[in-house]
Each structure stands twice: as structure tokens, then as C-alpha cells.
Amino acid sequence: MDLKQGDLENIILNALWDLEGDGNDHIFVGDIQEKIKSPSKKWAYTTVKTVLDRLVDKEIAIREKDGKKYLYRSVVNRDEAGILALKKVVRQYFKNDISELVTCLNKLNGTETSPESSIVAERKIAAQQLQETRKGIVAR
């Protein structure tokens, strides 16, 4: 699966994940609209619905009829989407070399590391990915 979404789609997808994480089983357009509103911006119901429908078309979310309204759920969780995005970044920019990604992240964080500490960081990332994969398998 290759996740491609724009900024507003990301905002709405993150709101969907937050609501799911809060234990909500019935997430409607209005719930998402309420979650993403801010003092400076209110999103129109039709805008939120259109973007949710785009996420459904891209198979990132699903919708189910509930009376006259639709319920929405994500197809992938935040961790799975993050792993897919990181794999794409590693493939596109770091020649499938996670240690190069770790080196870059350390530069971003303002800390340079030795190759040995990069290996340790790689192993931690791999262990975390394995743990998240196991959680995903158990949850299904």
C-alpha cells in the first residue's frame, strides 16, 4: 500500500486516528469536523465529508451506512502508516539504508553520532517495528 495524501487529508486522518484511539466506534463527519476546528478556522461539513470520501476512494479509510449518515474508520493505524511512509523515505532518499536515515535524523536533532551508535539506533528501530508488527497481528 502506498499512502499518498495531502495536508488536509492528513489533518482529517490524524483526527480520525485520535478519535479511534479515544475508543470511539461510531465516527461521523461531524465528529471529525469538531475535532479539527480551531479558534481561527472552522471547516465546512461538506469539505470534511469530501476529504473523508477521498480517503475512502484511496482505501485509507472505509465508510459504513448508519441510517442517513455514514460512519468512518481508518484502514491502517497511525503506526502502520508511519512505517509505510518511513519505508518510502528510506527507499527514495537513503538508498534503502536505514543507517543513513538515522544519521540524517541525528543531524535534524542536532546530535552527530558515531557509526556504532547508529547501529544501536538501527537495532532499536528494528525492535520497535517488530514489536509494533506483533501488536498489529494480535489486535487483528
Solvent accessible surface area in square Angstrom, and as a share of the most:
residue,aa,sasa,rsa
1,M,122,0.54
2,D,83,0.43
3,L,25,0.12
4,K,127,0.54
5,Q,52,0.23
6,G,39,0.37
7,D,121,0.63
8,L,39,0.19
9,E,5,0.02
10,N,53,0.27
11,I,80,0.40
12,I,0,0.00
13,L,1,0.00
14,N,55,0.28
15,A,4,0.03
16,L,0,0.00
17,W,24,0.08
18,D,53,0.27
19,L,20,0.10
20,E,52,0.23
21,G,70,0.67
22,D,104,0.54
23,G,56,0.53
24,N,62,0.32
25,D,109,0.56
26,H,112,0.50
27,I,1,0.01
28,F,50,0.21
29,V,4,0.03
30,G,31,0.30
31,D,54,0.28
32,I,0,0.00
33,Q,50,0.22
34,E,105,0.47
35,K,86,0.36
36,I,22,0.11
37,K,90,0.38
38,S,47,0.31
39,P,153,0.96
40,S,109,0.70
41,K,92,0.39
42,K,156,0.66
43,W,57,0.20
44,A,54,0.42
45,Y,95,0.36
46,T,98,0.57
47,T,46,0.27
48,V,1,0.00
49,K,61,0.26
50,T,71,0.42
51,V,1,0.00
52,L,0,0.00
53,D,31,0.16
54,R,109,0.40
55,L,0,0.00
56,V,27,0.15
57,D,107,0.55
58,K,92,0.39
59,E,118,0.53
60,I,2,0.01
61,A,1,0.01
62,I,63,0.32
63,R,88,0.32
64,E,75,0.34
65,K,128,0.54
66,D,61,0.32
67,G,64,0.62
68,K,194,0.82
69,K,118,0.50
70,Y,69,0.26
71,L,21,0.10
72,Y,1,0.00
73,R,108,0.40
74,S,20,0.13
75,V,70,0.40
76,V,16,0.09
77,N,70,0.36
78,R,100,0.37
79,D,72,0.38
80,E,43,0.19
81,A,8,0.06
82,G,32,0.31
83,I,30,0.15
84,L,51,0.26
85,A,53,0.41
86,L,81,0.40
87,K,117,0.50
88,K,48,0.20
89,V,54,0.31
90,V,12,0.07
91,R,129,0.47
92,Q,101,0.45
93,Y,153,0.58
94,F,29,0.12
95,K,156,0.66
96,N,107,0.55
97,D,53,0.27
98,I,61,0.31
99,S,30,0.19
100,E,66,0.30
101,L,15,0.07
102,V,6,0.03
103,T,52,0.30
104,C,57,0.34
105,L,76,0.38
106,N,26,0.13
107,K,121,0.51
108,L,148,0.74
109,N,114,0.58
110,G,66,0.63
111,T,66,0.38
112,E,127,0.57
113,T,60,0.35
114,S,52,0.34
115,P,99,0.62
116,E,115,0.52
117,S,45,0.29
118,S,7,0.05
119,I,81,0.41
120,V,76,0.44
121,A,29,0.22
122,E,52,0.23
123,R,168,0.61
124,K,139,0.59
125,I,46,0.23
126,A,56,0.43
127,A,62,0.48
128,Q,104,0.46
129,Q,47,0.21
130,L,92,0.46
131,Q,102,0.45
132,E,38,0.17
133,T,71,0.41
134,R,145,0.53
135,K,122,0.52
136,G,14,0.13
137,I,118,0.60
138,V,128,0.74
139,A,90,0.69
140,R,210,0.77
